[in-house]
Amino acid sequence: MELRVQIGYQQLVQLIQQLPKQYFEQLQYDMVSGQLKAQPKMDKSQFKDFLMSGPVMSDEQFHLFQENRQHFNTWRMKSFA
């Protein structure tokens, strides 16, 4: 049997807080011991699509990143030398 319910995170927390102590402790144990099933793993093509749809730096942002990196490296070498 499978039951799927879409609720918000805050609602989930409220429901968990209403559990009797025994069930709350059992839930904690199951979560820590890894007995609760994780979400199914993505296959490689889904993961690739996920990565490719992420944010990308513009050339200007990359240039600024490189400058900041150089400044931090200079500061780090001077501070701890």
PALUMNU-26194 format. One record per residue: residue number from 1; y, x, z of N, C-alpha, C in turn; residue in three letters. Coordinates in steps of 0.05 Angstrom, whole numbers, padded with zeros to 5 digits. Each point is the difference from the previous one (the first is absolute). Layout:
<recs>
<rec resi="NUM" n_py="Y" n_px="X" n_pz="Z" ca_py="Y" ca_px="X" ca_pz="Z" c_py="Y" c_px="X" c_pz="Z" resn="ALA"/>
...
</recs>
This chain:
<recs>
<rec resi="1" n_py="-00024" n_px="00017" n_pz="00000" ca_py="00024" ca_px="-00017" ca_pz="00000" c_py="00025" c_px="00018" c_pz="00000" resn="MET"/>
<rec resi="2" n_py="00020" n_px="-00008" n_pz="-00015" ca_py="00024" ca_px="00015" ca_pz="-00001" c_py="00024" c_px="-00019" c_pz="00003" resn="GLU"/>
<rec resi="3" n_py="00019" n_px="00009" n_pz="00015" ca_py="00024" ca_px="-00016" ca_pz="00005" c_py="00024" c_px="00018" c_pz="-00004" resn="LEU"/>
<rec resi="4" n_py="00018" n_px="-00008" n_pz="-00017" ca_py="00024" ca_px="00016" ca_pz="-00005" c_py="00024" c_px="-00017" c_pz="00007" resn="ARG"/>
<rec resi="5" n_py="00018" n_px="00012" n_pz="00016" ca_py="00024" ca_px="-00014" ca_pz="00009" c_py="00024" c_px="00019" c_pz="-00004" resn="VAL"/>
<rec resi="6" n_py="00021" n_px="-00010" n_pz="-00011" ca_py="00024" ca_px="00016" ca_pz="-00004" c_py="00020" c_px="-00007" c_pz="00022" resn="GLN"/>
<rec resi="7" n_py="00004" n_px="00018" n_pz="00019" ca_py="00019" ca_px="-00003" ca_pz="00021" c_py="00017" c_px="00025" c_pz="00002" resn="ILE"/>
<rec resi="8" n_py="00023" n_px="-00002" n_pz="00012" ca_py="00017" ca_px="00023" ca_pz="00003" c_py="-00010" c_px="00018" c_pz="00023" resn="GLY"/>
<rec resi="9" n_py="00010" n_px="00024" n_pz="00000" ca_py="-00009" ca_px="00020" ca_pz="00020" c_py="00007" c_px="-00010" c_pz="00028" resn="TYR"/>
<rec resi="10" n_py="00024" n_px="-00011" n_pz="00004" ca_py="00009" ca_px="-00009" ca_pz="00026" c_py="-00018" c_px="-00023" c_pz="00010" resn="GLN"/>
<rec resi="11" n_py="-00008" n_px="-00018" n_pz="-00018" ca_py="-00018" ca_px="-00021" ca_pz="00007" c_py="-00027" c_px="00011" c_pz="00009" resn="GLN"/>
<rec resi="12" n_py="-00009" n_px="00020" n_pz="-00014" ca_py="-00026" ca_px="00013" ca_pz="00007" c_py="00002" c_px="00012" c_pz="00028" resn="LEU"/>
<rec resi="13" n_py="00022" n_px="00013" n_pz="00006" ca_py="00003" ca_px="00012" ca_pz="00027" c_py="00000" c_px="-00022" c_pz="00021" resn="VAL"/>
<rec resi="14" n_py="00014" n_px="-00022" n_pz="-00005" ca_py="00000" ca_px="-00022" ca_pz="00019" c_py="-00027" c_px="-00011" c_pz="00005" resn="GLN"/>
<rec resi="15" n_py="-00016" n_px="-00003" n_pz="-00021" ca_py="-00027" ca_px="-00010" ca_pz="00002" c_py="-00018" c_px="00019" c_pz="00017" resn="LEU"/>
<rec resi="16" n_py="00003" n_px="00025" n_pz="-00006" ca_py="-00016" ca_px="00020" ca_pz="00015" c_py="00007" c_px="00000" c_pz="00030" resn="ILE"/>
<rec resi="17" n_py="00026" n_px="-00004" n_pz="00005" ca_py="00009" ca_px="-00001" ca_pz="00028" c_py="-00011" c_px="-00024" c_pz="00015" resn="GLN"/>
<rec resi="18" n_py="-00007" n_px="-00021" n_pz="-00014" ca_py="-00011" ca_px="-00024" ca_pz="00012" c_py="-00030" c_px="00001" c_pz="00006" resn="GLN"/>
<rec resi="19" n_py="-00013" n_px="00021" n_pz="-00010" ca_py="-00029" ca_px="00003" ca_pz="00004" c_py="-00006" c_px="00004" c_pz="00030" resn="LEU"/>
<rec resi="20" n_py="-00022" n_px="-00011" n_pz="00009" ca_py="-00009" ca_px="00006" ca_pz="00027" c_py="-00005" c_px="00030" c_pz="00003" resn="PRO"/>
<rec resi="21" n_py="00002" n_px="00010" n_pz="00024" ca_py="-00002" ca_px="00028" ca_pz="00005" c_py="-00025" c_px="00012" c_pz="-00011" resn="LYS"/>
<rec resi="22" n_py="-00023" n_px="-00013" n_pz="00003" ca_py="-00025" ca_px="00010" ca_pz="-00010" c_py="00001" c_px="00004" c_pz="-00031" resn="GLN"/>
<rec resi="23" n_py="00010" n_px="-00019" n_pz="-00014" ca_py="00001" ca_px="00002" ca_pz="-00029" c_py="00021" c_px="00021" c_pz="-00009" resn="TYR"/>
<rec resi="24" n_py="00022" n_px="00001" n_pz="00015" ca_py="00020" ca_px="00020" ca_pz="-00006" c_py="-00011" c_px="00028" c_pz="00003" resn="PHE"/>
<rec resi="25" n_py="-00015" n_px="00005" n_pz="00021" ca_py="-00012" ca_px="00026" ca_pz="00004" c_py="-00021" c_px="00006" c_pz="-00021" resn="GLU"/>
<rec resi="26" n_py="-00016" n_px="-00020" n_pz="-00008" ca_py="-00019" ca_px="00004" ca_pz="-00021" c_py="00013" c_px="00007" c_pz="-00027" resn="GLN"/>
<rec resi="27" n_py="00023" n_px="-00013" n_pz="-00006" ca_py="00015" ca_px="00006" ca_pz="-00024" c_py="00010" c_px="00028" c_pz="00001" resn="LEU"/>
<rec resi="28" n_py="00011" n_px="00009" n_pz="00023" ca_py="00009" ca_px="00027" ca_pz="00002" c_py="-00023" c_px="00020" c_pz="-00004" resn="GLN"/>
<rec resi="29" n_py="-00023" n_px="-00006" n_pz="00011" ca_py="-00023" ca_px="00018" ca_pz="-00003" c_py="-00008" c_px="00001" c_pz="-00029" resn="TYR"/>
<rec resi="30" n_py="-00002" n_px="-00023" n_pz="-00013" ca_py="-00008" ca_px="00000" ca_pz="-00029" c_py="00020" c_px="00015" c_pz="-00017" resn="ASP"/>
<rec resi="31" n_py="00025" n_px="-00002" n_pz="00005" ca_py="00020" ca_px="00013" ca_pz="-00016" c_py="-00002" c_px="00031" c_pz="00004" resn="MET"/>
<rec resi="32" n_py="-00003" n_px="00008" n_pz="00025" ca_py="-00001" ca_px="00029" ca_pz="00005" c_py="-00026" c_px="00012" c_pz="-00010" resn="VAL"/>
<rec resi="33" n_py="-00022" n_px="-00014" n_pz="00003" ca_py="-00026" ca_px="00011" ca_pz="-00009" c_py="-00004" c_px="-00002" c_pz="-00030" resn="SER"/>
<rec resi="34" n_py="00018" n_px="-00013" n_pz="-00014" ca_py="-00003" ca_px="-00002" ca_pz="-00029" c_py="-00019" c_px="-00021" c_pz="-00009" resn="GLY"/>
<rec resi="35" n_py="-00008" n_px="-00018" n_pz="00017" ca_py="-00019" ca_px="-00021" ca_pz="-00008" c_py="00013" c_px="-00021" c_pz="-00018" resn="GLN"/>
<rec resi="36" n_py="00027" n_px="-00002" n_pz="00001" ca_py="00013" ca_px="-00019" ca_pz="-00018" c_py="00001" c_px="00012" c_pz="-00027" resn="LEU"/>
<rec resi="37" n_py="-00006" n_px="-00015" n_pz="-00021" ca_py="-00001" ca_px="00010" ca_pz="-00027" c_py="00029" c_px="00005" c_pz="-00010" resn="LYS"/>
<rec resi="38" n_py="00003" n_px="00023" n_pz="-00012" ca_py="00026" ca_px="00007" ca_pz="-00012" c_py="00002" c_px="-00014" c_pz="-00027" resn="ALA"/>
<rec resi="39" n_py="00023" n_px="00000" n_pz="-00011" ca_py="00004" ca_px="-00012" ca_pz="-00027" c_py="-00017" c_px="00016" c_pz="-00020" resn="GLN"/>
<rec resi="40" n_py="-00010" n_px="-00014" n_pz="-00020" ca_py="-00015" ca_px="00014" ca_pz="-00020" c_py="00016" c_px="00022" c_pz="-00013" resn="PRO"/>
<rec resi="41" n_py="-00012" n_px="00022" n_pz="-00006" ca_py="00014" ca_px="00023" ca_pz="-00012" c_py="00007" c_px="-00007" c_pz="-00029" resn="LYS"/>
<rec resi="42" n_py="00023" n_px="00012" n_pz="-00008" ca_py="00009" ca_px="-00003" ca_pz="-00027" c_py="-00016" c_px="00019" c_pz="-00018" resn="MET"/>
<rec resi="43" n_py="-00006" n_px="-00009" n_pz="-00024" ca_py="-00012" ca_px="00019" ca_pz="-00018" c_py="00022" c_px="00018" c_pz="-00011" resn="ASP"/>
<rec resi="44" n_py="-00008" n_px="00021" n_pz="-00014" ca_py="00019" ca_px="00020" ca_pz="-00009" c_py="00022" c_px="-00011" c_pz="-00018" resn="LYS"/>
<rec resi="45" n_py="-00007" n_px="-00018" n_pz="-00018" ca_py="00020" ca_px="-00011" ca_pz="-00018" c_py="00021" c_px="-00016" c_pz="00015" resn="SER"/>
<rec resi="46" n_py="-00009" n_px="-00016" n_pz="00020" ca_py="00019" ca_px="-00016" ca_pz="00016" c_py="00019" c_px="00019" c_pz="00015" resn="GLN"/>
<rec resi="47" n_py="-00012" n_px="00021" n_pz="00011" ca_py="00016" ca_px="00019" ca_pz="00016" c_py="00020" c_px="00014" c_pz="-00019" resn="PHE"/>
<rec resi="48" n_py="-00008" n_px="00008" n_pz="-00023" ca_py="00018" ca_px="00013" ca_pz="-00020" c_py="00022" c_px="-00019" c_pz="-00007" resn="LYS"/>
<rec resi="49" n_py="-00006" n_px="-00026" n_pz="-00005" ca_py="00021" ca_px="-00019" ca_pz="-00007" c_py="00019" c_px="-00004" c_pz="00024" resn="ASP"/>
<rec resi="50" n_py="-00010" n_px="00000" n_pz="00024" ca_py="00016" ca_px="-00002" ca_pz="00024" c_py="00020" c_px="00024" c_pz="00002" resn="PHE"/>
<rec resi="51" n_py="-00010" n_px="00024" n_pz="-00005" ca_py="00017" ca_px="00023" ca_pz="00001" c_py="00021" c_px="00001" c_pz="-00022" resn="LEU"/>
<rec resi="52" n_py="-00009" n_px="-00008" n_pz="-00024" ca_py="00018" ca_px="00001" ca_pz="-00023" c_py="00022" c_px="-00021" c_pz="00002" resn="MET"/>
<rec resi="53" n_py="-00004" n_px="-00021" n_pz="00016" ca_py="00020" ca_px="-00021" ca_pz="00002" c_py="00020" c_px="00005" c_pz="00023" resn="SER"/>
<rec resi="54" n_py="-00003" n_px="00023" n_pz="00013" ca_py="00017" ca_px="00007" ca_pz="00022" c_py="00027" c_px="00010" c_pz="-00009" resn="GLY"/>
<rec resi="55" n_py="00018" n_px="00006" n_pz="00020" ca_py="00027" ca_px="00010" ca_pz="-00007" c_py="-00002" c_px="00028" c_pz="-00012" resn="PRO"/>
<rec resi="56" n_py="00020" n_px="00006" n_pz="-00017" ca_py="00001" ca_px="00025" ca_pz="-00013" c_py="00028" c_px="00012" c_pz="00003" resn="VAL"/>
<rec resi="57" n_py="00002" n_px="00026" n_pz="00004" ca_py="00026" ca_px="00014" ca_pz="00002" c_py="00012" c_px="00003" c_pz="-00027" resn="MET"/>
<rec resi="58" n_py="00027" n_px="-00003" n_pz="-00001" ca_py="00014" ca_px="00006" ca_pz="-00024" c_py="00004" c_px="00030" c_pz="-00001" resn="SER"/>
<rec resi="59" n_py="00009" n_px="00011" n_pz="-00023" ca_py="00005" ca_px="00029" ca_pz="-00002" c_py="00021" c_px="00009" c_pz="00020" resn="ASP"/>
<rec resi="60" n_py="00021" n_px="-00017" n_pz="00004" ca_py="00021" ca_px="00006" ca_pz="00018" c_py="-00010" c_px="00001" c_pz="00029" resn="GLU"/>
<rec resi="61" n_py="-00017" n_px="-00020" n_pz="00007" ca_py="-00011" ca_px="00000" ca_pz="00027" c_py="-00018" c_px="00024" c_pz="00005" resn="GLN"/>
<rec resi="62" n_py="-00015" n_px="00008" n_pz="-00020" ca_py="-00017" ca_px="00024" ca_pz="00003" c_py="00016" c_px="00025" c_pz="00003" resn="PHE"/>
<rec resi="63" n_py="00022" n_px="00002" n_pz="-00015" ca_py="00017" ca_px="00024" ca_pz="00003" c_py="00012" c_px="00001" c_pz="00028" resn="HIS"/>
<rec resi="64" n_py="00009" n_px="-00023" n_pz="00010" ca_py="00011" ca_px="-00001" ca_pz="00027" c_py="-00021" c_px="00007" c_pz="00021" resn="LEU"/>
<rec resi="65" n_py="-00025" n_px="-00009" n_pz="-00004" ca_py="-00022" ca_px="00006" ca_pz="00017" c_py="-00005" c_px="00030" c_pz="00001" resn="PHE"/>
<rec resi="66" n_py="00000" n_px="00013" n_pz="-00024" ca_py="-00004" ca_px="00029" ca_pz="-00001" c_py="00022" c_px="00015" c_pz="00014" resn="GLN"/>
<rec resi="67" n_py="00025" n_px="-00009" n_pz="-00003" ca_py="00023" ca_px="00013" ca_pz="00014" c_py="-00004" c_px="-00002" c_pz="00030" resn="GLU"/>
<rec resi="68" n_py="-00006" n_px="-00024" n_pz="00010" ca_py="-00003" ca_px="-00005" ca_pz="00028" c_py="-00024" c_px="00017" c_pz="00011" resn="ASN"/>
<rec resi="69" n_py="-00021" n_px="00001" n_pz="-00015" ca_py="-00023" ca_px="00016" ca_pz="00008" c_py="00008" c_px="00030" c_pz="00003" resn="ARG"/>
<rec resi="70" n_py="00016" n_px="00010" n_pz="-00019" ca_py="00009" ca_px="00027" ca_pz="00002" c_py="00017" c_px="00005" c_pz="00024" resn="GLN"/>
<rec resi="71" n_py="00018" n_px="-00019" n_pz="00006" ca_py="00018" ca_px="00002" ca_pz="00023" c_py="-00017" c_px="00000" c_pz="00026" resn="HIS"/>
<rec resi="72" n_py="-00019" n_px="-00017" n_pz="00002" ca_py="-00017" ca_px="-00001" ca_pz="00024" c_py="-00016" c_px="00025" c_pz="00003" resn="PHE"/>
<rec resi="73" n_py="-00011" n_px="00011" n_pz="-00022" ca_py="-00015" ca_px="00025" ca_pz="00002" c_py="00018" c_px="00023" c_pz="00009" resn="ASN"/>
<rec resi="74" n_py="00025" n_px="00001" n_pz="-00010" ca_py="00019" ca_px="00020" ca_pz="00009" c_py="00006" c_px="-00003" c_pz="00029" resn="THR"/>
<rec resi="75" n_py="00005" n_px="-00024" n_pz="00009" ca_py="00006" ca_px="-00005" ca_pz="00028" c_py="-00023" c_px="00007" c_pz="00018" resn="TRP"/>
<rec resi="76" n_py="-00024" n_px="-00007" n_pz="-00009" ca_py="-00024" ca_px="00006" ca_pz="00016" c_py="-00004" c_px="00030" c_pz="00003" resn="ARG"/>
<rec resi="77" n_py="00004" n_px="00015" n_pz="-00021" ca_py="-00005" ca_px="00029" ca_pz="00001" c_py="00021" c_px="00013" c_pz="00017" resn="MET"/>
<rec resi="78" n_py="00026" n_px="-00009" n_pz="-00001" ca_py="00021" ca_px="00011" ca_pz="00016" c_py="-00004" c_px="-00007" c_pz="00030" resn="LYS"/>
<rec resi="79" n_py="-00008" n_px="-00024" n_pz="00005" ca_py="-00002" ca_px="-00010" ca_pz="00028" c_py="-00023" c_px="00013" c_pz="00015" resn="SER"/>
<rec resi="80" n_py="-00022" n_px="00005" n_pz="-00013" ca_py="-00023" ca_px="00010" ca_pz="00014" c_py="-00007" c_px="00030" c_pz="-00006" resn="PHE"/>
<rec resi="81" n_py="00019" n_px="00013" n_pz="-00012" ca_py="-00005" ca_px="00028" ca_pz="-00006" c_py="00007" c_px="00018" c_pz="00023" resn="ALA"/>
</recs>
